[in-house]
Amino acid sequence: LVIVLLSCVQAKAQEVLLPFGQLSKQPWSARYFYAPNDGDKPDSMWYSVDFDDSGWGLLNDPISSSYGLSYKETIWSQTYTSYWVRRHFTVSSLCNFVYLYTMHDDECIIYLNGIEIYHSTDYHVVPNYSTILLSEEQKTLLHTGDNVIAVFVKDVGGQSFMDFGLY
């Protein structure tokens, strides 16, 4: 219990690398590619650091169906759709602990600087966010300067939502 409490205190004291809308209650922007009903897909290396996403749209997130997230910026208006999202962020100094906050429905894959760090096919009935401590190996993917987090989320019906951040 003491270790958990100390970890929580440490997490709250850490720098916000990427805001998580459910905690910050602030919108964030990302480049996105959208495909209804498993339509078009981006290039297979869409998650790589050097992928050119300048032709993608700009989305204000978090995104959610009308009853998905407590805080949302954009309405996810069509079921059976997929989003590919990329966020660039700058790290000024490396941290001892890095936490991934994620909230999604349904399938979700998250890449950090081109390497997969999270994959879930959970279909959530009640939206709750997950806090995941990055492993030592995953943490080494971060570097000072520009970094990229890339997220794929696929809706298979019902609720649909996506929010993620790094602390």
N, C-alpha and C positions, 0 to 999 in steps of 0.2 A: 504494500500500500504506500509506503514511504517513497519508493522509487517511482510509482505512478504519479504521486503528488508532485514530486520534484520535476518530473518530466513535464507535467502540465504547467507548472510555474515557468520552466524554461521555455516552453512553447509560446506562452503568452508574452515573454520578454523578447522573443525573436522578431527579426525584421519581416515585414510582409513582402514576399517576393512577387506574389501574384494574388490580388484580393479575391476572396471567395465571397460572392454576393450574399449568401445566407448569413454570414457573420458581419460583413462590412455594411450591408444595406446600401451599397453603392453599385452603379452599373460599371461594367467593364466592356471593352471593345475587342473584337478579334476578327481576323480574316476567316471567311467561311465558304464552303462549297456545299450545296444542298441538292438532294436527289429524292424526289417523291417516288414511292413504289419501286424501290430498287432500280431506279433509272440510271442515268449517266453516273460515272464514278470518276474521281480525279486520277491523275497519274499514279501509278503504283508506288512511287517513292514520295508521295505527298507529305509524309511525316519527317522527311530528312531535313537537316539543318539548312542546306543550300537550295531547297526547293523554292522556286519563284512563285509566291502566292499573290503577287501584285494584281493579277487578273481576277482574283476572287472578290466577292462582296465584303462589305464591312457590316458586322452584326453587333448590336448592343445586347449583351448578355447580363444576367442569366436568362435563359429561354425556357418557357414552360407552357403547357396547356393551361387552360383557365383554372384548373384545380390541382396543379402539380406542386409548385414551390410557394413558400410563404412570401418570398421576395422574388420578383421577376421584372425584367426590363422589356422583353419581347415575348409575344404570344406565339407558341408553337401551334399553328392553326390546322395542320393537316396530319392525320394519322398515317402510319406505314411509310415514314420518311426517314432519311438518314442525313446527318450533318457531319462534315469534316471541318474542324476548327483549329486554327493556329494562333497562338499568342506569343509574341516576342517580349522578352523582359530582360532587364539588366541586373546583374548581381555585382554589388560593389565589394562584398567580402564574403568568404565562405563561412558556413555555419556548422556548428557541431551536430545539430539535429535539424532535419528537414521533414516537414509533415505535408503530405498530400491530402487535401480536403476534396472530396468528390461527392456529388449527388447526381444520380442519373436514372433514367428509365427509358430504355431497357438495356440492350447490350452496350458496353463501353470499353474502348481500348485507349490507353493514354501512353504517349511516347514523350520522353524527355531527351532533347538533343539527338533525336533519331533512334533511340533505343526504347523498346517497350518496357514500361515500369508497372503497368496495371492492366488487367483484363478481367472483365466480369460479364457473365451472361445472365445475371440475376434480373428477374422481372419483379420490381418492387410494387407492392400493393399500397404500402404507406411510405411516403417519402421520408427517409432519414439520411443524414449525410454520414459518410465514413471518414475517419481520420486514420491515415496510414503513415507510420514512420518509415521513411525510406531507409533501405539497407545501406550499409557502408559502400557496397558496390554501386548502388543506384545513386548515392550521394556524390560519388566521384564524377558522375556525368555533368554536374554543374561546374561552371567555371566563371571566373570574374569576366565581366563584359556581357555580350549579347548571348542569350539562350533562347531556346524555342520549346514550347510545350505544344503538342499536337494531339487532338482528341477526336475520336470517331464515336458517334452515338447513333444507334439505330432504334427506332420505335417500331414495335410489333403490334400496336393497338392500345386503346385505353389511354391512360395518362402518358405524358411525355414531358421530360424535363432534363436539363443539363446545367450544371454549375461545377466549377472546379477552381482550386487555388493552391498556392504553395506558401508555407510559412516556415 
